[in-house]
Amino acid sequence: MKSLSTLLIATAMLVLVGCNTVKGVGQDLQKAGSTIEDAAKKK
């Protein structure tokens, strides 16, 4: 659970740093959602 929290925080930081436009925010959130979904499927 602790590693999942760390992963979510790191992803959120990357999303905030990496996006320059509203469109970019949407794309970044979509990628983060896909990553989280993939991680959940592996468990």
Secondary structure, DSSP 4 states (H G I P E B T S, - for coil): -HHHHHHHHHHHHHHHHH--SHHHHHHHHHHHHHHHHHHHHH-
